[in-house]
Structure formats: structure tokens, C-alpha cells
Amino acid sequence: MTLVERKSGYALVGHIPQNTKAAVRLCAEQLLAPLPAHLKRSLTLDNGPEMSDFEVLENHTSMTIYFAHPYHSWGRGTNENFNGLLRQFFPKSRNLTNVTKQEADLAVNLLNTRPRKRHGYKSPTELVKPYLAVAV
């Protein structure tokens, strides 16, 4: 599962052991738990059946949840862009079930610390760090 903060491009990645609504919800809750409330306002999800537990996720996280229009991947452009960047590390030919947590964490860390032109060559980590420090 990939979650990307819209403004900074800061990403969180989690492993979902099975594609069930409970596993997806639990993974999202675990990824979002360490973030301060002001970084958790809304979440846009796909329309798959594994997202049908969204009301529980909404209650547990106090976030407003939206759904992308079916077959409109551009409605979640920031996330789709990040998934494309992640494919630089894990090509489509690679089975993602074999990716270790360490490999995924390394790839996400490299992407979160990669400077982006849209941010004046600052990295997503540089942009989100002051907001994370407030919560600590």
C-alpha cells in the first residue's frame, strides 16, 4: 500500500499480507498512526472491494475519505506518480510479494529524500520534517 501526502510528496509504504478489507484497513491505520492530526485531513481511495471497510478507517483516523472515480487514475495523480517512481526500484517484472520490508523502506527513503523540481529542489522529507517535529 502506498500513501502519499499531496503537497510535499512525502510517501509511506506498507505491506498488506492478504488482499482483504481488514488487512488493507489495518495497514492504512498503522501507516497513518505516527502522523500528527494536521497531516491527516483526508484520504482518497480506489474503488476496489478491499476498500469497503472505509467507514471503520474513517472513524479510527478521524479523516474524511473520498473515492476516486472508477478508471480515472488521474484523480489520484500524486499517488500514481509515486508508484511510477517506485517502479524504478521494483519493475513490473518483479513479483512484489518477494520484496522485503528493508528493500521497500530503502526505496521509499531514497524517494523521500530525492530533491524535486516542483519544490525548488527540496526533498519531500525536507518539506514535511518541520510538521513532524511539531508533533514530537
C-alpha angles and dihedrals in degrees: 000000000000125000118184126190106232103222102039100028089230109160137207122194128194136178119241109205094202132008098249128128092244093051092048092048093047092049091050092048091050092049093048098041098085094049120098117248094251089064092050107067104124142356130203115210137189119252098246121132089247087069094058091103089069095120091061090047090049091052095045095048101031088228128139108240124210130183126224117236111262113268092006102112090165087071086073096037098148091053093044090050091052091049087054090052090048089055087067085072099033112032120205088256090066119087105235092208087073094055111110123222089246092054092048093046091050093050093048092047091051091049094045091052095044111109114242126211092219089062097048090265095305118134125241088246091056090051098047098038096084090053093049091049090058090061095050 
